Every structure is written in C-alpha cells, then in structure tokens.
C-alpha cells in the first residue's frame, strides 16, 4: 500500500530554473528509516534517473538537523555536493526555516556544516584528502581526454573519489570530447568515481570545470559541488595559498546550463577550511507515492 510523502526537485547552483543541476529530495523525516530497504531507496533513485536522489531522514547523531542518504541511479554515495545544497534548501522549505543560519547534516561521510547567508548556501568539507596517482593512471586519463595536463592529475577523496585534472585554460576544458567508454573502464579499474577537469579563465579568479562519472551512470554532471570541493583542495596543493582565496567556478555550458559555484579556501588559526556552495531554486513541489 503506497502513501504520499513530500517531494521536491531543486535546481542547484543557479537562481534561474532549469539552468543548474537538479536533485530529487524525498522527505521521510516523519517515517522510520527501518521501513525502507536500501534496495527500495535505490529503485526510486533509478526511477527518477537524475544524477542524484536524496532522502531526508531523522538524524541519529546529536545536534544534527537531519540525516541524508544520497543515491545515483546506480549506487549510494557517502556524500555529494549539489545534493547537499539542494537537500538543505528543501529542508529549509519543508521546515519554514529562513534567514542566516547554520544547519548540520548527518551523512555517510560524517557531519557536514552548511552556512546560509541570504539565499546562498555554503558547505564545509568534512573530508578533503589528496593523493598522488601513478604515471600509468595519469597517462591513461590524458589518453581519455586527448590532452596534456598542467600538473599531474591527483586523487581527491571528498566522499566521492575524484581524479582532478588541470588543463591549460578554460577554453580547452570547455571543448574536451572525452572517450566515455575508456573513461568508464579506467574509473572502474582505478576505483575512482570519475574525473574533474578544470581550466582557469584568463584574467579572472574563476575556472571552467567539467565533471565526468560514466561508471556511476552519469556521463557528464551539469554542476558538481563535490567536484568543486576537490578542485579547491587540488588548487591549494598546487599553489600553496598563504591566505584565504575565493574564486568562482562555471560549469554546465556544454549541457545548456549556466551553473555557478562559489568556492573558498579559508585560512584560519586551526588550519584550512574548504567551502563551496551557491544558490538553489525549487522547480517541483508536491508528493511522491512511497
């Protein structure tokens, strides 16, 4: 027997409908999580066929506002960026929360802090680990993208495992034509979620970015928050910024979108915080049979 539960589809990293990256958000906060198997939640995500579908649940950790489970059409993720922004936006609408605030999200990666200032949401990395990869892997991904990298590609673990590849400039990034079949094979072989490729815009503190995850059923993600987080951590490794550095990321142009992400590499007394986020807008608001 089905019941109807609250449902929203939120366009993320845009203030204009249909120009960002949508996420489906199902509100199960008044339900018992044990009622629903992982397989059932996965089947809903497969049906929506968006890059991610999320489920808002009662938190199990102290001082958290909600628990979030995140699914691609193929698998569950411990964390993802645009679903975090979109789900927090939906949570605020579901609960009537407005104005500047802090929200704490429980997810597979741990607890994620989300700051709302006006209509902008920024989340702080719960994890941002960087690793070198082998020369063979670097060569494989240069072959997949048919371009040379400015720096050897690196593995960033920010929840998803992104291979971050820096190319000469924004134009090269925008015009890439990847070999998706080979990319899928290499991502599976090297146990990576996918590739983040970025090139700097001339004369601006801004980057063109693209995100590819064919092994997860998403050839190209329109606007990717965890990828932006991975890029920020990679840029800190490359440039060794000694003070807080803010920049913008543009993404989705090849897919007819106009995504914009705000990124901050924040230097504080206790170390470095990596924050990314942006705007969101609800485009579908109703219920879903569950």
N, C-alpha and C positions, 0 to 999 in steps of 0.2 A: 504494500500500500504506500503510495507516494504522498508526501506532504510538500507544501511550497515553503521555501526558505528565501530570505532576502538575497538578492544578487545584483551586482553592479559590474559594468565593464568600463574601465577607467583608461583614458588615453594619457600616457605618461611622458614627461619631458617635453611638454607643449602646453600652451594655453589655448590652442585652437583645436577643436575636434578634428579627428582623422589625420592629424599631422605628426603624431608621436608614435608610441608603441603601446598597444592595448594589452591589458591584463584583465582576466575574468576573476572576480572576487566573490566567493560564496561565504555568507555569514552563518556559521554554525555555533556561535557563541552561547546560544541557549540550548545547545544539544550536548549529549555525552559523546565524546570522541570515540569511545569504545564501540559505539553503534555502527561505525563505518570502517570497513577494512581498507587497507592501503590499496588493494586491487580495485575497490569500488571508486575511491577518490581518483585513482589513475585513469579509470574508464571515463570519468567526467572530463578530465583534462584532455584525454584523447578525443573526446567528442567535440569540445569547444574548438580544438585544433588551433589554439593560439600558442604563441611561443611559451607562455606560462599561464597556468590557472592556479589560484591560491584559495586556501580555506582558512578563515578566521575561526579560532577555537579558544576555549577558556585557557588562560595561562596556567602553567604548573609551577613556574618559578616566581618567587616572592618579588613584588614590586613591578612585575611586568603587566602591561595593559592587555596583551593578548598573545596567543601562540599562533604562529603562521606556518602552514605547510605549503610547499611550493612544488608544482609538478609541471614538467614539459609534457608534450604529447607522448614521450617515450619513457620518462623516468622521474623520480623525485630528486629535488635538489636541496642541499642543506641551507642554501642562501642564494638569492639573486637580487640584483639592484633595482630594476624597474618594477618588479613585483613588490618590493619593499615600499617604494614610494607610492605606488598605486594602491596597495592594500592599506597603508596608513591613511591615505587620503579617504578611502572608502570607510575605514573605521571612524574617522572624524565625522564623516557624514552620517553614518549609522548611529553614532552616539551624540550628535549635536555639538561636537567639540569645535570651537572656532578660536581664532586669535593665536598669538605666540604661545608656544608650549613645547614641552619635552614629552616624547612618547617612547616607551620601551617595548621592543618586540622580542619575544622569545621565538627562536627558530632552531634548525638543526645545527647551526654554527655557534649558537650561544645566545647572548643578549645583544641586540643592536639598538643603539641610541639614535633617535630621529628628532631633529630640531625643526620646528615650524616657525618661520618668520613671515608674517603676512600670508601670502599664497604659495610660498616656496618651502619645500621640504628638503632637508639635507640629512643623510645618514652617515654615521661614523663607522669606519671599518672595524669589525670585531676581529678580523684576521687579515693580514696582508704580507704573506711570506713570499720571498723571491728566491729562485734557484737558477743556477746555470743549467743549460741543456747541452747535450753532446753536439760535436761538429756535424755528425751524421744527421741529427734532427734538424739543425739549422739549415743544412744543405737541402734536406727533404722539403722543408717549408718554403725555401727560396724557389725550389722547383715548382711547387704547388701554385705559388703566386706569380711566378715568372718575373721576379725582380730581385734585386740585391737589397740587403738591409743596411741601414746606417750603423747599427750596433748589432752584435749577435743577439738573436731572439732569446727571450728568457721565459721561464715558467713562473707564473704568479698564482699563488693559491689564496683566493679571497672567498672561498666557498667553492664556486666553480674553479676549475684548473685551466687558466687561460695561457696560451703561448702568445706573448706580446712581441710584435714585430714593428720596429720603427723604420719607415721609409723616408726617402729624401724630402718629399714635400706633400702638401695636401692634394695637389693635382694627381700625382702618381697614385696615392691612396684611393682617390675617387674613381679612377679609371681602371683599377685592377679587375681582371677577369679570371678568377680562380678556377682551378680544376677541382670541382667539388667531390668527385669520386675518389681521387687520390687523397684529398684532404680528409675525407671520412675514414679512409683506410689508415692514414698516418695518425689521426687523432685516436682511433681505436688502438692502434699498435703502441702508441706512446702514452696512452691513458690520459688524454687531455680533453677537456670539454670542447675546446675549439680555439680559434685564432682571433686575436685583436690586432688590427693593423691601423697605424696612425701616422700622419704626416703633418708637419707644422704649416700653418698658414703664414705667408710672408708678411712680416711687419706687425704681427698680432700675437698676443698671448692666447692663441687659440689653435686647435688641432681638428683636422678632419679625421674621423675614426670610422672603421667598419668592423663588424663582429660576425664571424662565421662559425656555425656549430652544426654541420651536416650530420655528425654522428648522433646528435640529440634530436634529429628531425627538423632542424631549423637551418636551412642553407645560409640565410643572412638575417640577423636580428636587426630590426629597424633602428632601435636606440637602446643601448645596453648599459645599465648602471654598474653592474659588477665589472664589466669591461673597462668602464671609465675609472673605476677604483684601481683596477690592475694597471692601467696606463699611468695613473698618478704615482703609484708606487715604483713603477719602472722608471719614470722620469726623475724621481728623487735619486734612484740608484745611479742613473747616467750623469745627472748634472750636479748632484750633491748640494742642493739648495741650502743656504745657511739661515734663511729667514722664510717666513710664510710666503707662499707663492700661490696665486689664484689664476685660473685660466678657464676658458670655455672650450667645450667640445661640441662639434657639429656632426650630425650623423643622420643617415636615412635618405639623403638626396637621391641615391640610385633607386630607391624604392618609392619615390614620390612623397617622402615625408620631409619634415623640417624640424627634426629633433634638436634640442639644445640642452646641454648638461653643464651645470656649474661644478667646478672641481676646486678643492682647496687642499694644499699640502701645508698643514698648520703646525708651526714650530711652537711648542710650549715647554715649560720648565721640565716636565716629566718625559718629554720625547717628541715624537712626531705623530700627529693625527692625520688620517686621510679621510676626507669628507667629499661626498658627491651628492647631487640632487638636482631638483628643478621643480617645474610646475606640473600640474595634472588637472584633468577635466573629466568629469563623469559624462559618458555618452549613452549608456544604457542603464536604466534604473528600474528594477522590478523584482520578480521572483523566479526561482527555478525549481522544478519538481525534483525532489530528492528522496 
